[in-house]
Amino acid sequence: MWGRLLLASDAYLLGLTAVVGFVTYPGFALVGPQQWSSFHAHHTRAIVAAVGPAWLVQGVASIRWLVVQPHRSAPWIHGALVAGAVVATIIGAVPQHDELARTGDRRHLSHLRAWHRVRSLCWLAAVGVSFIAA
């Protein structure tokens, strides 16, 4: 059960990151300066609601996997990938979102998309690890 739950949360986050990368972030360029502040505030609230529960499930299931099978390499690799996505979010994506919200300067969007690619690769690899192990 836990393996499937982990795979489901990994796959959900990978799907969400694909939508954000291919739909949401390119759509940022279409929002005018007058609407930007309220649009970005809405995006931030909505994305936290979309990501938060999945991250919680992923985190709990990942930790459980490490505790139950500490001698195997797969849970450690998976944990490192999940941690990588979290770190890329905290040190990269969040500050870029903050600058976008504060200034509306779309030059930050290219930096945000670069950090997003890092997260996407981490989640893609995490899905691979959890799929093989499930």
Summary of the structure (lengths in Angstrom):
residues: 134
radius of gyration: 16.1
end to end distance: 9.1
largest distance: 55.0
contacts: 396
relative contact order: 0.18
helix: 90%
strand: 0%
